[in-house]
């Protein structure tokens, strides 16, 4: 099923870039990527998405680091009691 989607920046209808099929277990999954027909707009959108992904990755890394430090501190405090 094909749905018309709009570009998140300029609002133009996006076009299909590539499509591929892959088996996941016994199910056939069809992947498609859609892009903005305006190349400059697509570059700006991709840069914004990369920036957002990098930001979220850094938040996740910091969270995991704090979680590990908290576990280490709990073990240390248990040894003191």
N, CA, C and O atoms as a GROMACS GRO file, in nm:
protein
  324
    1UNK      N    1   0.084  -0.118   0.000
    1UNK     CA    2   0.000   0.000   0.000
    1UNK      C    3   0.089   0.124   0.000
    1UNK      O    4   0.181   0.133   0.081
    2UNK      N    5   0.063   0.216  -0.087
    2UNK     CA    6   0.143   0.337  -0.100
    2UNK      C    7   0.063   0.456  -0.048
    2UNK      O    8  -0.049   0.482  -0.093
    3UNK      N    9   0.121   0.528   0.044
    3UNK     CA   10   0.057   0.648   0.098
    3UNK      C   11   0.138   0.769   0.053
    3UNK      O   12   0.261   0.768   0.060
    4UNK      N   13   0.070   0.874   0.008
    4UNK     CA   14   0.139   0.998  -0.025
    4UNK      C   15   0.175   1.068   0.105
    4UNK      O   16   0.089   1.094   0.189
    5UNK      N   17   0.303   1.097   0.121
    5UNK     CA   18   0.347   1.170   0.239
    5UNK      C   19   0.407   1.302   0.193
    5UNK      O   20   0.455   1.314   0.080
    6UNK      N   21   0.403   1.398   0.280
    6UNK     CA   22   0.456   1.531   0.249
    6UNK      C   23   0.590   1.550   0.315
    6UNK      O   24   0.618   1.492   0.420
    7UNK      N   25   0.673   1.630   0.253
    7UNK     CA   26   0.802   1.666   0.311
    7UNK      C   27   0.776   1.744   0.440
    7UNK      O   28   0.687   1.829   0.445
    8UNK      N   29   0.854   1.716   0.542
    8UNK     CA   30   0.833   1.782   0.672
    8UNK      C   31   0.880   1.928   0.669
    8UNK      O   32   0.846   2.005   0.758
    9UNK      N   33   0.956   1.965   0.566
    9UNK     CA   34   1.006   2.101   0.559
    9UNK      C   35   0.929   2.187   0.460
    9UNK      O   36   0.883   2.296   0.495
   10UNK      N   37   0.914   2.139   0.335
   10UNK     CA   38   0.853   2.223   0.232
   10UNK      C   39   0.709   2.184   0.197
   10UNK      O   40   0.637   2.263   0.135
   11UNK      N   41   0.666   2.064   0.235
   11UNK     CA   42   0.529   2.023   0.212
   11UNK      C   43   0.502   1.958   0.077
   11UNK      O   44   0.388   1.921   0.049
   12UNK      N   45   0.604   1.945  -0.008
   12UNK     CA   46   0.584   1.880  -0.138
   12UNK      C   47   0.562   1.731  -0.116
   12UNK      O   48   0.608   1.674  -0.017
   13UNK      N   49   0.492   1.666  -0.211
   13UNK     CA   50   0.475   1.522  -0.204
   13UNK      C   51   0.611   1.454  -0.222
   13UNK      O   52   0.686   1.487  -0.314
   14UNK      N   53   0.641   1.361  -0.134
   14UNK     CA   54   0.769   1.290  -0.139
   14UNK      C   55   0.763   1.180  -0.243
   14UNK      O   56   0.655   1.127  -0.272
   15UNK      N   57   0.878   1.145  -0.300
   15UNK     CA   58   0.886   1.040  -0.401
   15UNK      C   59   0.964   0.922  -0.344
   15UNK      O   60   1.046   0.938  -0.254
   16UNK      N   61   0.937   0.803  -0.398
   16UNK     CA   62   1.004   0.683  -0.350
   16UNK      C   63   1.147   0.682  -0.400
   16UNK      O   64   1.173   0.697  -0.519
   17UNK      N   65   1.241   0.665  -0.306
   17UNK     CA   66   1.383   0.662  -0.339
   17UNK      C   67   1.426   0.520  -0.373
   17UNK      O   68   1.477   0.494  -0.482
   18UNK      N   69   1.406   0.429  -0.278
   18UNK     CA   70   1.441   0.290  -0.304
   18UNK      C   71   1.350   0.199  -0.223
   18UNK      O   72   1.288   0.241  -0.125
   19UNK      N   73   1.344   0.074  -0.265
   19UNK     CA   74   1.258  -0.025  -0.200
   19UNK      C   75   1.330  -0.158  -0.204
   19UNK      O   76   1.394  -0.191  -0.304
   20UNK      N   77   1.320  -0.236  -0.096
   20UNK     CA   78   1.381  -0.368  -0.094
   20UNK      C   79   1.299  -0.461  -0.007
   20UNK      O   80   1.226  -0.417   0.082
   21UNK      N   81   1.313  -0.590  -0.033
   21UNK     CA   82   1.239  -0.692   0.041
   21UNK      C   83   1.337  -0.773   0.123
   21UNK      O   84   1.452  -0.796   0.083
   22UNK      N   85   1.289  -0.815   0.240
   22UNK     CA   86   1.376  -0.889   0.332
   22UNK      C   87   1.289  -0.983   0.413
   22UNK      O   88   1.179  -0.948   0.454
   23UNK      N   89   1.339  -1.103   0.437
   23UNK     CA   90   1.268  -1.196   0.522
   23UNK      C   91   1.312  -1.176   0.666
   23UNK      O   92   1.431  -1.174   0.697
   24UNK      N   93   1.215  -1.162   0.754
   24UNK     CA   94   1.238  -1.154   0.898
   24UNK      C   95   1.166  -1.274   0.956
   24UNK      O   96   1.044  -1.276   0.967
   25UNK      N   97   1.245  -1.375   0.994
   25UNK     CA   98   1.184  -1.500   1.033
   25UNK      C   99   1.120  -1.562   0.910
   25UNK      O  100   1.188  -1.588   0.811
   26UNK      N  101   0.991  -1.585   0.916
   26UNK     CA  102   0.919  -1.640   0.801
   26UNK      C  103   0.836  -1.534   0.730
   26UNK      O  104   0.767  -1.565   0.633
   27UNK      N  105   0.842  -1.411   0.776
   27UNK     CA  106   0.762  -1.303   0.718
   27UNK      C  107   0.844  -1.223   0.617
   27UNK      O  108   0.962  -1.197   0.638
   28UNK      N  109   0.780  -1.186   0.509
   28UNK     CA  110   0.842  -1.100   0.410
   28UNK      C  111   0.809  -0.955   0.444
   28UNK      O  112   0.692  -0.918   0.454
   29UNK      N  113   0.914  -0.874   0.463
   29UNK     CA  114   0.897  -0.732   0.497
   29UNK      C  115   0.947  -0.650   0.379
   29UNK      O  116   1.055  -0.675   0.326
   30UNK      N  117   0.868  -0.551   0.340
   30UNK     CA  118   0.906  -0.462   0.230
   30UNK      C  119   0.940  -0.326   0.289
   30UNK      O  120   0.856  -0.262   0.354
   31UNK      N  121   1.063  -0.282   0.266
   31UNK     CA  122   1.109  -0.152   0.314
   31UNK      C  123   1.109  -0.054   0.198
   31UNK      O  124   1.145  -0.091   0.086
   32UNK      N  125   1.069   0.070   0.222
   32UNK     CA  126   1.078   0.175   0.122
   32UNK      C  127   1.130   0.301   0.188
   32UNK      O  128   1.098   0.329   0.304
   33UNK      N  129   1.208   0.376   0.115
   33UNK     CA  130   1.252   0.507   0.164
   33UNK      C  131   1.199   0.612   0.068
   33UNK      O  132   1.203   0.595  -0.054
   34UNK      N  133   1.149   0.720   0.124
   34UNK     CA  134   1.093   0.830   0.046
   34UNK      C  135   1.176   0.955   0.071
   34UNK      O  136   1.224   0.978   0.182
   35UNK      N  137   1.192   1.035  -0.034
   35UNK     CA  138   1.269   1.158  -0.022
   35UNK      C  139   1.192   1.273  -0.085
   35UNK      O  140   1.098   1.254  -0.162
   36UNK      N  141   1.234   1.394  -0.049
   36UNK     CA  142   1.176   1.514  -0.108
   36UNK      C  143   1.230   1.528  -0.251
   36UNK      O  144   1.348   1.503  -0.274
   37UNK      N  145   1.146   1.568  -0.347
   37UNK     CA  146   1.196   1.583  -0.484
   37UNK      C  147   1.295   1.699  -0.499
   37UNK      O  148   1.372   1.702  -0.595
   38UNK      N  149   1.294   1.794  -0.405
   38UNK     CA  150   1.389   1.905  -0.406
   38UNK      C  151   1.516   1.862  -0.334
   38UNK      O  152   1.514   1.840  -0.213
   39UNK      N  153   1.628   1.850  -0.407
   39UNK     CA  154   1.752   1.797  -0.351
   39UNK      C  155   1.806   1.883  -0.236
   39UNK      O  156   1.854   1.829  -0.136
   40UNK      N  157   1.799   2.015  -0.250
   40UNK     CA  158   1.849   2.104  -0.143
   40UNK      C  159   1.767   2.088  -0.016
   40UNK      O  160   1.821   2.084   0.094
   41UNK      N  161   1.637   2.079  -0.032
   41UNK     CA  162   1.548   2.060   0.083
   41UNK      C  163   1.579   1.927   0.151
   41UNK      O  164   1.583   1.920   0.274
   42UNK      N  165   1.601   1.823   0.073
   42UNK     CA  166   1.630   1.690   0.129
   42UNK      C  167   1.760   1.694   0.209
   42UNK      O  168   1.769   1.632   0.315
   43UNK      N  169   1.862   1.766   0.160
   43UNK     CA  170   1.989   1.777   0.233
   43UNK      C  171   1.968   1.844   0.368
   43UNK      O  172   2.024   1.802   0.469
   44UNK      N  173   1.885   1.949   0.370
   44UNK     CA  174   1.858   2.020   0.495
   44UNK      C  175   1.782   1.930   0.592
   44UNK      O  176   1.811   1.927   0.712
   45UNK      N  177   1.684   1.855   0.540
   45UNK     CA  178   1.607   1.763   0.624
   45UNK      C  179   1.698   1.655   0.682
   45UNK      O  180   1.690   1.624   0.801
   46UNK      N  181   1.785   1.597   0.599
   46UNK     CA  182   1.875   1.492   0.647
   46UNK      C  183   1.972   1.545   0.752
   46UNK      O  184   2.002   1.476   0.849
   47UNK      N  185   2.020   1.668   0.734
   47UNK     CA  186   2.109   1.729   0.833
   47UNK      C  187   2.036   1.748   0.966
   47UNK      O  188   2.092   1.721   1.072
   48UNK      N  189   1.913   1.793   0.960
   48UNK     CA  190   1.834   1.811   1.082
   48UNK      C  191   1.806   1.679   1.152
   48UNK      O  192   1.813   1.671   1.275
   49UNK      N  193   1.775   1.575   1.074
   49UNK     CA  194   1.749   1.444   1.133
   49UNK      C  195   1.876   1.386   1.194
   49UNK      O  196   1.870   1.323   1.300
   50UNK      N  197   1.990   1.406   1.129
   50UNK     CA  198   2.118   1.357   1.183
   50UNK      C  199   2.150   1.428   1.314
   50UNK      O  200   2.195   1.365   1.411
   51UNK      N  201   2.127   1.559   1.317
   51UNK     CA  202   2.154   1.636   1.438
   51UNK      C  203   2.066   1.586   1.554
   51UNK      O  204   2.114   1.570   1.666
   52UNK      N  205   1.938   1.561   1.525
   52UNK     CA  206   1.845   1.512   1.627
   52UNK      C  207   1.887   1.374   1.675
   52UNK      O  208   1.882   1.346   1.795
   53UNK      N  209   1.928   1.286   1.582
   53UNK     CA  210   1.970   1.151   1.619
   53UNK      C  211   2.096   1.156   1.705
   53UNK      O  212   2.105   1.084   1.805
   54UNK      N  213   2.193   1.240   1.667
   54UNK     CA  214   2.315   1.253   1.747
   54UNK      C  215   2.284   1.302   1.888
   54UNK      O  216   2.342   1.254   1.985
   55UNK      N  217   2.192   1.397   1.898
   55UNK     CA  218   2.153   1.450   2.029
   55UNK      C  219   2.090   1.340   2.116
   55UNK      O  220   2.124   1.325   2.234
   56UNK      N  221   1.998   1.263   2.057
   56UNK     CA  222   1.933   1.156   2.132
   56UNK      C  223   2.033   1.045   2.169
   56UNK      O  224   2.023   0.987   2.277
   57UNK      N  225   2.128   1.016   2.080
   57UNK     CA  226   2.231   0.917   2.111
   57UNK      C  227   2.317   0.962   2.229
   57UNK      O  228   2.354   0.881   2.314
   58UNK      N  229   2.350   1.092   2.234
   58UNK     CA  230   2.431   1.142   2.345
   58UNK      C  231   2.351   1.136   2.476
   58UNK      O  232   2.408   1.106   2.581
   59UNK      N  233   2.222   1.164   2.470
   59UNK     CA  234   2.138   1.154   2.590
   59UNK      C  235   2.136   1.010   2.640
   59UNK      O  236   2.147   0.986   2.760
   60UNK      N  237   2.120   0.915   2.549
   60UNK     CA  238   2.118   0.774   2.586
   60UNK      C  239   2.252   0.731   2.646
   60UNK      O  240   2.255   0.660   2.746
   61UNK      N  241   2.363   0.773   2.584
   61UNK     CA  242   2.495   0.736   2.635
   61UNK      C  243   2.517   0.792   2.776
   61UNK      O  244   2.569   0.724   2.863
   62UNK      N  245   2.477   0.918   2.797
   62UNK     CA  246   2.491   0.978   2.930
   62UNK      C  247   2.403   0.906   3.032
   62UNK      O  248   2.444   0.888   3.147
   63UNK      N  249   2.284   0.866   2.992
   63UNK     CA  250   2.194   0.795   3.081
   63UNK      C  251   2.254   0.661   3.123
   63UNK      O  252   2.252   0.624   3.240
   64UNK      N  253   2.308   0.588   3.026
   64UNK     CA  254   2.368   0.459   3.058
   64UNK      C  255   2.491   0.476   3.148
   64UNK      O  256   2.515   0.395   3.237
   65UNK      N  257   2.568   0.582   3.124
   65UNK     CA  258   2.685   0.610   3.208
   65UNK      C  259   2.643   0.639   3.352
   65UNK      O  260   2.703   0.586   3.446
   66UNK      N  261   2.540   0.723   3.369
   66UNK     CA  262   2.490   0.753   3.505
   66UNK      C  263   2.436   0.629   3.573
   66UNK      O  264   2.457   0.609   3.693
   67UNK      N  265   2.366   0.546   3.497
   67UNK     CA  266   2.309   0.424   3.553
   67UNK      C  267   2.420   0.332   3.605
   67UNK      O  268   2.409   0.274   3.713
   68UNK      N  269   2.528   0.319   3.526
   68UNK     CA  270   2.640   0.235   3.568
   68UNK      C  271   2.708   0.293   3.693
   68UNK      O  272   2.746   0.218   3.783
   69UNK      N  273   2.724   0.425   3.698
   69UNK     CA  274   2.783   0.489   3.816
   69UNK      C  275   2.696   0.468   3.938
   69UNK      O  276   2.748   0.445   4.048
   70UNK      N  277   2.565   0.476   3.923
   70UNK     CA  278   2.474   0.454   4.035
   70UNK      C  279   2.484   0.310   4.086
   70UNK      O  280   2.483   0.287   4.207
   71UNK      N  281   2.496   0.214   3.995
   71UNK     CA  282   2.511   0.074   4.037
   71UNK      C  283   2.641   0.056   4.114
   71UNK      O  284   2.645  -0.012   4.216
   72UNK      N  285   2.748   0.118   4.065
   72UNK     CA  286   2.876   0.108   4.132
   72UNK      C  287   2.870   0.170   4.271
   72UNK      O  288   2.926   0.116   4.367
   73UNK      N  289   2.803   0.284   4.283
   73UNK     CA  290   2.791   0.352   4.412
   73UNK      C  291   2.709   0.269   4.511
   73UNK      O  292   2.740   0.265   4.630
   74UNK      N  293   2.603   0.202   4.462
   74UNK     CA  294   2.523   0.118   4.552
   74UNK      C  295   2.605   0.003   4.607
   74UNK      O  296   2.594  -0.029   4.725
   75UNK      N  297   2.688  -0.059   4.523
   75UNK     CA  298   2.772  -0.169   4.569
   75UNK      C  299   2.872  -0.118   4.672
   75UNK      O  300   2.898  -0.187   4.771
   76UNK      N  301   2.928   0.001   4.651
   76UNK     CA  302   3.024   0.058   4.744
   76UNK      C  303   2.957   0.089   4.878
   76UNK      O  304   3.016   0.064   4.983
   77UNK      N  305   2.835   0.144   4.875
   77UNK     CA  306   2.765   0.178   4.999
   77UNK      C  307   2.726   0.052   5.077
   77UNK      O  308   2.726   0.054   5.200
   78UNK      N  309   2.694  -0.056   5.008
   78UNK     CA  310   2.659  -0.180   5.077
   78UNK      C  311   2.780  -0.236   5.150
   78UNK      O  312   2.766  -0.295   5.256
   79UNK      N  313   2.900  -0.218   5.093
   79UNK     CA  314   3.022  -0.266   5.158
   79UNK      C  315   3.052  -0.187   5.285
   79UNK      O  316   3.110  -0.241   5.379
   80UNK      N  317   3.012  -0.060   5.289
   80UNK     CA  318   3.040   0.022   5.407
   80UNK      C  319   2.951  -0.017   5.525
   80UNK      O  320   2.991   0.004   5.640
   81UNK      N  321   2.833  -0.071   5.502
   81UNK     CA  322   2.741  -0.104   5.611
   81UNK      C  323   2.768  -0.238   5.668
   81UNK      O  324   2.700  -0.281   5.760
   0.00000   0.00000   0.00000
